[in-house]
Amino acid sequence: MLFKAAMSDLRADHPDRNRRKLYGRRNGPKLSQRQAGLRRTLLSELAYRPDQTPLGQFPNTVQGLWLEVGFGAGEHLVWHARQHPDVGLIGAEPYEMGIAKLLTKLEENPLNTVRLYEGDGRDIIESLPDHSLDRFFLLFPDPWPKTRHHKRRFLQMEMLDQLARVLKPGAELRFATDDKSYLPYALERLMAHPAFDWLAQGPSDWKSRPADWPPTRYETKAIKGPPTFLRFVRRAGTSLLAPARDKKAS
């Protein structure tokens, strides 16, 4: 027990020392000349900087903040930016081709309410002030299907603690997956956390896509099975942290 406590303290003092990698490769096919140029120019203009005030990085017309971690090629992010011009959308994506594809879209149809972070979405979440997000999206994340890799899945109880801290009361957490092993894993943790309530009233609420939930490129090309759409709300008046964890829900 003392050894475990000591290791826990060590990880707390040095959060990057044993940080688990939650995504695969960052590099993919060679970028075109245009894409490489946009990463040098437009990305610097739209880059989200975790060390700066979140709302201060957006136009004065922005009244709320939404975050999408792992936005793929950015179709979902762009759709919401067009539908909600008063919302600042932050997108985190470590895969450079995903960043490049979204930059191409934003060059052709500029949106000044989108900010991009080419890296680990945890960097953003850890830097956000309490109760600063109005919505969070995690859509079709890497399922890490092998049991020994489940610790690399994004939805861990510790991450839900962090999301409970940064989401405003009444804010939504949206999660989608087509992996039949990730769904019960995610539901178990979300249902066990005291800060979140499931909005579903019946099967259609998770088997059918909500009207304001546009499809992604992944869904149309690489989907493995019937997708599930989960919507949870940040409960008001609850502790930021879940109760003592057991091994099953860690």
N, C-alpha and C positions, 0 to 999 in steps of 0.2 A: 504493500500500500504506500509506504514511504517513497519507494522508487517511482511508482506511478505519479505521485504528487510532485516529485522533483522534476520528472520529465514534463509534466503539464506546465509547471512554472517556467521551465526552460523554453518550451514552445511559445509561451505567452511573451517572454522577453525578446524572443527572436522569431517573429511571425513568418519570415521568409525562409528560415533555415530548413524546415521540414514541410514546406507548403506543398500540398499535393497538386499535381498537374491535372486539370480537369478537361483538357482538350487535347486533340492529336496534333498533327503537323500544322505549322504556320505557313509554310511555303507550299506552293502547288505549281501549276503550269506557269511558264514564263509569261510575265505581263507584256501586253503590247506596248508600243512606244507611247501611245496615248494614255494608257492606264498608268504607266510608270510616271509620266509627266503630271498626271492628276494627283498622284500620291505625293509628289514634290511640291505642288502648288495649292490645289484646292483643299487637300487634307490639312495643311497647316492653317488654313482659314477656318475650317470647321472642326478642328480638333478640340475635344473636351479635355480639360485639364483638372484632374482630381484635387490639385492643390489650390484651386481657386473657388470662389463662391459660386455655387451651381447656377442660381438664377442670374447672376451677374454676367454670365457667358451668353445670354440670350437677349433678344430685343426687349424693350420695355413693355411691349404688348403681351408678352408671355406671362401667364398667371399660374401655371402649374407645370409639374415635371413628371415625365414618364420615362422609364428605363427599360430597354430591351437588351438582354444578354444573349449573344449568339444570334445575330440577325441574318446570317446567311448572305443572300444577295440583296437584302434590304427591301423587298416588295412590301412586306407588312409594315415596316417603319415608314416608308414613303406614303403609303395609303393613309395611315393615321395622321401624318403631318399635314396632308392636304385636307383631311376631314376636320382637323382640330387646330386651326391656325393660332389659337391662344395658348397652346401647350408646347412646351419645350421638350423635344424627344432626344434622349441620349441613347446612342447605340454602341454596344461593345462587341467587338468581333476580333479574335486573334488571327484569323485566316486572311492573309493579305489579298487573295483573289476576291473574297467577299467584300472587303473594303473597296477594292478597285472597281467592282461592278456597281456598288452603290454610288461611288464618286461619279461614275459615268452617267448614272441616272440624274444625279444632282447637278451635273454640268449642263445637261440638256434641259432640265426643268428645275431651276434653282429653288431651294427652300432654306430660308434663313432661320428656321426654328429647329433644325437638326444639327446635332453635334455628335462627332464620332470619336471613339476610343479604340485604337488598334492594340488590343491587349486583353488581359484578364479582367472580366467584369467585377471580380471581387475587389479590385483596386478602387473602383467607383463606389461600391456599396460601403466599404470600410471607411471611406472619406466623407460620406454624406452626413449632414447634420440630422439629428433626430426629427422624425415626422416631416420629412422634406419631399417624399415621393407620393404622387397621386395614383400611380399605377405601375405595375411591374410585369414584364413578359418574359417567360422562358418557354420557347416554342421548339419542340423536337430537338432537345439537347442530346448529345452523345449518350447513349444508354449504358455504355460500358457493361455489356451483357454478362461477362464472366463474373462469377460470384466474388472472386478475389479482387476484382476491379471496382466493386460497388462503392468502395470508399472514395472513388474518383467522381462519382456522380455529383452534380451540382447541388441537388436538393438533399442536404444533410441537416440534422436538427440545429447544428451550430449556425448554418446559413439562414435557416428560418428565424433564429434569434436575431440575426443581423437585419433581416428583412422586416421583422416585427418592429425593430427600432426605427428604421428609416421610413416606413410607410405611415402615412397619416391614418388616423381612425376613419374607417369607411373606405379606404383605398383598396383597389383590387389587385390581387395576384392572379395572373393567368398562366396556365401551364398546359402544354399539349404534348402528346406523345403517340407514336404508332408502335411502340415496343411493349409487348404484352407482359414483360417482366418489370418494366419501369413503372407501369401504371399502379399496381398494388404497392410497390415500394414508395412511390410518391404519396399516394393516398394515406398510407399508414402514418407517415410523418406529418402530413398536413392536418390530418384529423387528430393526431395526438398533441399538436401544439395548441396551447390555450389562447393564442393571439389571433387564430384564424377560424372563420366559419365558412363552410361550404354553402354556396348559393343554390345548389341543385335542388329541385323539387321533384324531379322524376327523370327516367332514363334519357329522355330527349334532351335534357339539359347538359348532358356530357357526351352523348352520341352524335348530336347534330351541331353543326357550326353556328354560333351566334351571328346575327346579321351584321354586327360591327366587328367581325373577326375575319379578315380577308385571307385567302389561301396563300401559301408560300410556294416558291419554285420547287422546294423539296417535296412538298405534298403531291405535286402534279407529276413528278418524275421518279422519285426514289422511295416512295412510301412503302412500308413493309406490311402493313395490315390496317384495319379500320382505325382511324385516328380517334383520340379521346380529347375532349376540350374541358378543362377544369377551370372553374372560376371560384376563387376564395376571396373573402373580404377581411380586412384588418379589423378585428373586433375592438370596440372602444372600451376603455376602463379596465384593461387587463395588464398583467405584468409583462414586461418585455421578454422575459426569459421563460422557457418551459421548465416544468418541474424536473426533479432528478431523473436522469435518463437510465433506461435499462439497455442491455446490449442489443436487444432486438430493434430498438428505435434509434440507434446511434448512426 
